[in-house]
Structure formats: C-alpha cells, structure tokens
Amino acid sequence: MARFGMVIDTVRCVGCMDCVVACKTENNVPEGFNRDWIAYDVSGSYPTPHMEIRSERCNHCDNPPCVSCCPTGASHVHDVGGVVLVDHDKCIGCKGCIAACPYGARFIHPDGYADKCTFCIHRVEQGQDPACVAVCPTHCMHFGDLDDPNSEVSQLLASRKHHVLMPDAGTKPRIFYLT
C-alpha cells in the first residue's frame, strides 16, 4: 500500500500563491479560510540573510494527534495512501483536532465541521496530482509514494537536503521541504 507525501522545493518556490488559489477553487473552500498557505521564514543577518518561502498545509502525519483525540472518529487515516481526512458527517465541531494539531492546519468550516487539506484524494484516486501540485508554475511541488524508492518524492529526498516542520512534535510529518 502507498504512503502518500509531498516534497516542496523551497529554492524554487516564489510564493506566488497559485497553490492556495487552486486549492480554494478545487475544494470550494469558503472565503476567508484556507487549506494551504504561504509561509516566509527569514533567518540570519546581514551580510548573509536567508529567506525560505514554503507552501504549508496539513502534514498528513504518520502519528497524527488530530486522529487520536477525535471523540467521534471523524478524523481518521484513509485506506488510500494513509491520508488524514475528516468525515464531515461524523464531526461535531468540538475543535479538539484543531487544538491537537501543532501545524495550525485545521479550521471550522462555516457549516460546523473541521476542515483541512485532503491531498485532493478525490483527484489522486483518479490518477491526478493534487490541485496545488498540478498548477505550480515553478514545479516546486512534488507528490507521490514515500515508500516507493523509485518515486520522484523518494528520489528527491534521497538526493537533496531537506527538513520537516516541528520534528520534535513527534507527529512524523509527510510534508518535506528541500533546501
């Protein structure tokens, strides 16, 4: 079985927000809410400052605290690719998953349920890339099976220096940032 993940090249990302717009359009995300966003991380100082631009979203963790804290089972790990999803019909909007997520990747949809990135599993199940990956003009986003050593994501991780967000949180995120 596949274990889906995403690799984002922070050297190539220009912060254009095409991924954000594609996600909102593909998933009918309500105005004022986002399933993904652009983050800017500035470090260092003159004369050698460094800025990392990255697209962030749910990390579809291997150890997702949002799933273990959900009282109804609405937050769950999907059979396809181990993607972390929310069953809107089971969600009671208690916000426990929002509090449990160290990445700030969830919000309460105006209809009362927790919402977040789904890796566009509806597209992936049809053999397509997530909308954010499909529209990226700099091709800095890559999606695939982390357990397949021949997949593009695995080969990128094997050949490039990378990091994850908040590794000390113990969630084992599946979004990797190339540096």
N, C-alpha and C positions, 0 to 999 in steps of 0.2 A: 504494500500500500504506500502511496505517496505521502510525503510530509512537505506541504507547500510552504514556501518562504519567499522573501523578497530581498533583493540586493540593490542598493541605491548608491550610485557613484557620486559622492559629494564634490568631486573635482569637476564633474560635468554639469551638475545641477546649477541653473542660473536663477532659480526662484521665480520662474515665470507664472506659476500657479495654474498652468494648464491641467495638471493632475487634479487640483481642487475643483476646477470647473467641470471637468469630465466626470468626476465622482458625483458631484451635485446633480448633474444632468442625467447620468445613467441611473442613479438610485433615487431620484426625486427627493433629494434632501431639502427640507424646508428652509426658507430664507432665514438667515441669522444663525444657522447651525452648519457644522462641517464634520464630515467623517475623516477628513485628512486636512493637513495644513502645512505651511512652510515655516521652518524654524531657522533662525540665524544664530550661530554660536561664534562669538568673537573672543579670541584669546590672544595672549602675548601682548607685546607693546612695541612701540617704535624702537628700532627700525625694522623689527621682524614680526609684525602682527599677523594673525591668521584668522580667516573667517571661513566657517563651514556652513554651507547652505544645504538644508536637507528637507525632504518631504517626510512628514511624520503621520502616523495613524496607529490603529490597534496593532500590537506586535504579534498577535496570534501565538501567544506563548505556549511552550511545551508544559509549563507549570502555571496555568492561568488562575490567579486568585479570584478573578471575577466568577469563575465557574464554581469553585469550591464554596463560595459564600452565598450563592444564589439559593434562596429558600424554596423556589418552585421548580428548579431545573430548567428555567427559561434560558439561562446562559449555559451553553453546552459546547462540547467539542464534536464537530460534524464528522461523520464517517469518511467523507471525501477530503483527503489531504490534511485532516486534523485541524481544519479551520475553526476558530472560535466564533460561534454565532449566538444570536438571541432569538428565541421563539416568541414573537410579539404576542401571540395568543396566551402564552403562559406567564408573561412578565406582568408583575403587579406594580411596577414603577417604584419600588421601595428604595432605590438608589444605593443599595448595598454594593453592587458591582462597580458603581461609579467611585465609591469610597475605596474599594479594594484595588482598583487599577492605578498603578504608580505612574502611568503614562498620560493620564488625563484624556483617554481615548474614547470615552463614552459620554452621552448626553441623554436627557429625557426628551424624546420626541413629543411634539405638541399633542399627539394622540395618546400619550401617557405611558409609553413603554421605553425601555432603554434601547438606544440605537448606537451603531458604530460601523466601522469598516467591516466588510464581509469578504474581502479579496475578490469582490464581484463573483462569488461562487457560481451564480447563475450563468455567467459568461464562461468561466473556467470549465464548467461541466459540459459546455458546448465546444470546447477546444480553443477558446479565445483567451487572450490575456485580460487581466483586469483593465477596466477603462483607463485608469491612471497610467498604466504601463503602455497601453495602446496609443495614447495621444502624446506622450512625452517627446517634444521636438529635439531634445539633445540626446535621446536614447540613454538616459542615465538610470532608468529603472528597469529591473530585470525580475522575472517571476518564474518559479519552477519548483522542481522536487529537490529538496535539500539532501535527501537520502540517495539520489541517483548521482554517482560520481561523474557521469558523463553529461549531466545537465549543465546549462550555461551558468546557473547560480552557483553550483558546486565548483565549477572550474574557476569562476571569478574569485570565490572565497579562497581557493587553493593558491591562487596566483597573486593576490593583492592583499595589502594590509587593510584590516577592517576592524570595526568595533560595533557594539550594540549599545543601546541606551540603558543606563542603570543596571549594569551587570550584577551589582551587589544585591539587587532586589530578589534574586533567586527565581525569577519567572522564566528564565531561558527563552528570551525573545527570538522570533524568527524574522525580524527585520534587521538586516546588516547594512552598515554604512562603510563603503570603500573610501579610503583616504589617500 
